[in-house]
Amino acid sequence: MAGRNTSPGRSVTSKALTILEAFTGERVELSMSEIARATGLPSSTVHRLIQDLVDWGGLERTSEGRYCVGVRLWEIAARSTRTYGLREAAMPFLQSLWEVTRAHILLAVLDGGEALLVEKITGTTDVPPVGRAGGRLPLHASAVGKVLLAHSSPDFQERVLSGPLIGYTPATIVTAETLRLELARVRRDGVATSEDELTPGSTSCAALATGPAEMGMAAISILGTTGARDLREMKILVQTAGRGLTHALAGPGPRQPISPRLPRAVPRTR
């Protein structure tokens, strides 16, 4: 990537990462002007860095002239120590849950102050929508978030409890004391629930799975329409899946190798 820097005080790498960070939430495709507004960078800088990122494969240009995240980033992310092997080991359990429930099935890990979805199997059309893989959910309002938070370090829990707890619906837990009691219940029961707390009309249930130290912990969740399925059954299903995944991650089986990267085309010159 070019080393030119027309904005003193920030490195070229920092600016390029800021451009990639513009693709958050529902912003899957952005125009060059939208990227400039989202990043606050000069249009000339955005133009130059976008072209560098496209040449490298970090961004791709759509047929409409907009930009989206490139598969080169997915290729690199697939080598993450925390998720390499987790998704492969979890998939049989996620698939089994989907076949039984036809609901959304989620796999999440703790990242920063949120639950990061690393895998999702989409439910049938009558199930309320939920974020895609690569999306994030709040710790205090989602079932996967509560499970991960409940089994985090006491210091981390206190940081979350002392921060703002956003109310997404009237059912969202927004007080530290109520959330503290909820986390204690999650640790006692081994399962977390979120009933209309993040999205009206949706209920999720999640259980913990633990892996080797370099992988840490993950949460498996079923998310469906409120009242459509017996909550007790959902709890049993996710707890069984969580225990199964924990056992699979503890096994001695070798990881599947990642295929070597094929040669890339030579970047075009400008």
C-alpha positions in Angstrom: 0.0 0.0 0.0 1.3 3.4 -0.9 3.1 5.3 1.8 2.0 8.8 0.9 0.5 10.8 3.8 -1.2 14.2 3.2 -2.7 14.5 6.7 0.0 15.0 9.3 -0.5 13.2 12.6 -2.1 10.1 11.2 -0.4 7.2 9.5 -1.5 5.8 6.2 -2.3 2.5 7.9 -4.5 4.3 10.4 -6.5 6.0 7.6 -6.9 2.8 5.7 -8.2 1.0 8.8 -10.6 3.9 9.3 -12.0 3.3 5.8 -12.5 -0.3 6.5 -14.2 0.5 9.8 -16.8 2.6 7.8 -18.4 -0.7 6.8 -20.2 -1.4 10.1 -23.7 -2.2 11.1 -25.9 -2.3 8.0 -23.4 -0.3 5.9 -22.6 -3.2 3.5 -22.0 -1.0 0.4 -20.8 2.6 0.4 -20.0 5.1 -2.3 -16.7 7.0 -2.2 -18.5 10.2 -1.0 -20.2 8.2 1.8 -16.9 6.8 2.9 -15.4 10.3 3.0 -18.3 11.5 5.2 -18.1 8.5 7.5 -14.4 8.7 8.0 -13.9 12.5 7.9 -10.9 12.1 5.6 -10.3 14.3 2.6 -11.9 13.1 -0.6 -8.5 12.9 -2.3 -7.1 10.7 0.5 -10.1 8.5 0.4 -9.9 8.1 -3.4 -6.2 7.1 -3.2 -6.6 4.7 -0.3 -9.7 3.0 -1.8 -7.8 2.3 -5.0 -4.9 0.8 -2.9 -7.4 -1.3 -0.9 -9.1 -2.5 -4.1 -5.8 -3.5 -5.6 -4.9 -5.4 -2.5 -8.3 -7.1 -2.3 -9.6 -5.5 0.9 -12.3 -3.7 -0.9 -14.2 -4.6 -4.1 -16.0 -2.3 -6.5 -19.6 -3.2 -7.4 -21.2 -2.9 -10.8 -22.9 0.3 -9.6 -19.6 1.9 -8.7 -20.0 1.5 -5.0 -17.6 -0.4 -2.7 -17.9 -3.4 -0.4 -15.6 -5.4 1.8 -13.4 -7.8 -0.2 -13.0 -11.5 0.2 -9.3 -11.0 1.0 -10.3 -9.8 4.4 -12.5 -12.9 4.9 -9.5 -15.0 3.9 -7.3 -13.4 6.5 -10.0 -13.4 9.2 -10.5 -17.2 8.7 -7.0 -17.7 10.2 -7.9 -16.0 13.5 -6.7 -18.2 16.4 -10.0 -17.6 18.2 -12.3 -18.8 15.4 -10.1 -21.2 13.4 -11.5 -24.6 14.3 -14.4 -23.2 16.3 -16.8 -22.7 13.4 -15.9 -26.1 11.9 -16.4 -27.9 15.3 -19.6 -26.1 16.0 -21.3 -26.5 12.6 -22.7 -30.1 13.2 -24.3 -28.8 16.5 -25.6 -25.7 14.8 -27.1 -27.7 11.9 -28.8 -30.1 14.3 -30.4 -27.2 16.2 -31.7 -25.7 13.0 -33.1 -29.0 11.8 -35.1 -29.4 15.0 -36.2 -25.8 15.4 -36.0 -24.1 12.0 -35.1 -21.0 14.0 -32.1 -18.7 13.7 -29.0 -20.5 15.1 -26.2 -18.3 16.3 -22.6 -18.8 17.4 -20.9 -15.8 19.1 -17.7 -14.9 20.9 -16.9 -12.0 23.2 -15.1 -9.2 21.4 -14.5 -5.9 23.2 -17.7 -4.9 24.8 -20.0 -6.8 22.5 -21.0 -10.3 21.3 -19.5 -10.9 17.8 -21.5 -13.3 15.6 -19.0 -15.7 14.0 -21.6 -18.0 12.4 -25.4 -17.9 11.7 -27.8 -20.3 10.2 -30.9 -18.4 9.1 -34.3 -19.6 10.2 -37.5 -19.8 8.2 -39.2 -16.6 6.9 -41.6 -16.4 9.9 -38.7 -16.0 12.4 -37.8 -12.4 13.3 -34.7 -11.0 11.6 -31.4 -10.9 13.4 -27.9 -9.7 12.5 -25.7 -11.5 10.0 -22.4 -13.3 10.7 -19.8 -10.6 11.4 -22.5 -8.5 13.2 -22.6 -7.6 16.9 -25.1 -7.9 19.7 -25.2 -6.1 23.0 -24.1 -8.0 26.1 -26.9 -7.0 28.4 -29.9 -7.5 26.0 -29.1 -10.7 24.0 -29.0 -14.3 25.2 -25.5 -14.9 23.7 -24.3 -11.6 25.3 -25.6 -12.5 28.7 -23.9 -16.0 28.7 -20.6 -14.5 27.6 -20.9 -11.7 30.2 -21.9 -14.0 33.0 -18.8 -16.1 32.5 -16.4 -13.2 32.0 -14.0 -11.9 34.6 -15.5 -10.0 37.6 -13.6 -6.8 36.5 -15.0 -7.0 33.0 -18.5 -7.5 34.4 -18.2 -4.5 36.6 -17.1 -2.3 33.7 -20.2 -3.3 31.8 -22.5 -2.9 34.8 -21.1 0.6 35.5 -21.6 1.7 31.9 -24.7 2.8 30.1 -27.3 0.0 29.5 -29.3 1.0 26.5 -33.0 0.2 26.5 -33.9 -1.4 23.1 -37.4 -2.3 24.2 -39.5 -1.9 27.3 -38.3 -5.3 28.4 -34.6 -4.6 28.2 -32.7 -4.7 31.5 -31.4 -1.2 32.0 -30.3 -1.2 35.7 -27.0 -2.6 37.0 -28.6 -4.4 40.0 -31.2 -6.2 37.8 -28.5 -7.2 35.4 -26.3 -8.4 38.2 -29.1 -10.7 39.4 -29.7 -11.9 35.9 -26.1 -12.8 35.4 -26.1 -14.8 38.7 -29.2 -16.7 37.4 -27.4 -17.5 34.2 -24.4 -18.9 36.0 -26.7 -20.9 38.3 -29.0 -22.3 35.5 -26.3 -22.6 32.8 -28.5 -20.9 30.2 -29.5 -17.4 29.3 -32.7 -16.0 27.8 -33.7 -12.8 26.2 -37.5 -12.4 25.8 -38.5 -9.3 23.7 -35.4 -7.6 25.2 -33.6 -6.8 22.0 -36.3 -7.0 19.4 -40.1 -7.1 20.1 -41.6 -10.5 19.2 -38.3 -12.5 19.4 -37.0 -14.8 22.1 -33.5 -16.3 22.3 -31.9 -18.8 24.5 -28.2 -19.4 24.7 -25.7 -21.7 26.5 -21.9 -21.6 26.9 -19.2 -23.7 25.2 -15.6 -23.6 26.2 -12.5 -24.4 24.2 -8.7 -24.3 24.6 -7.1 -21.3 26.1 -6.3 -19.7 22.8 -9.9 -20.1 21.7 -11.7 -19.1 24.9 -15.4 -19.4 25.2 -18.4 -19.1 22.8 -22.1 -19.0 23.0 -24.7 -21.0 21.0 -28.1 -19.6 20.7 -31.6 -20.4 19.3 -33.6 -17.3 18.3 -37.2 -17.5 17.3 -40.6 -15.9 17.6 -41.8 -15.3 21.1 -44.3 -18.0 22.2 -43.7 -20.2 19.1 -41.7 -22.8 21.0 -41.5 -24.1 24.6 -38.8 -22.1 26.4 -37.9 -25.2 28.5 -37.3 -27.2 25.3 -35.1 -24.4 23.9 -33.0 -24.4 27.1 -32.4 -28.2 26.9 -31.5 -28.0 23.2 -28.9 -25.2 23.6 -27.4 -26.7 26.7 -27.0 -30.0 25.0 -25.3 -28.3 22.0 -23.1 -26.3 24.3 -21.9 -29.4 26.1 -21.4 -31.2 22.9 -19.3 -28.4 21.4 -17.2 -28.1 24.6 -16.4 -31.9 24.3 -15.6 -31.6 20.6 -13.2 -28.7 21.2 -11.5 -30.6 24.0 -10.8 -33.6 21.7 -7.4 -34.5 20.3 -8.5 -34.4 16.7 -6.2 -32.4 14.3 -7.5 -29.2 12.8 -8.3 -29.2 9.2 -5.5 -27.4 7.3 -6.2 -24.2 5.5 -5.4 -24.4 1.9 -2.5 -22.3 0.7 -3.4 -19.0 -0.9 -3.4 -19.0 -4.6 -1.3 -16.5 -6.5 -3.1 -13.1 -6.9 -3.3 -11.2 -10.1 -0.7 -8.4 -10.4 -2.3 -5.1 -9.3 -3.0 -2.7 -12.0 -0.9 0.4 -12.3 -2.4 3.9 -12.2 
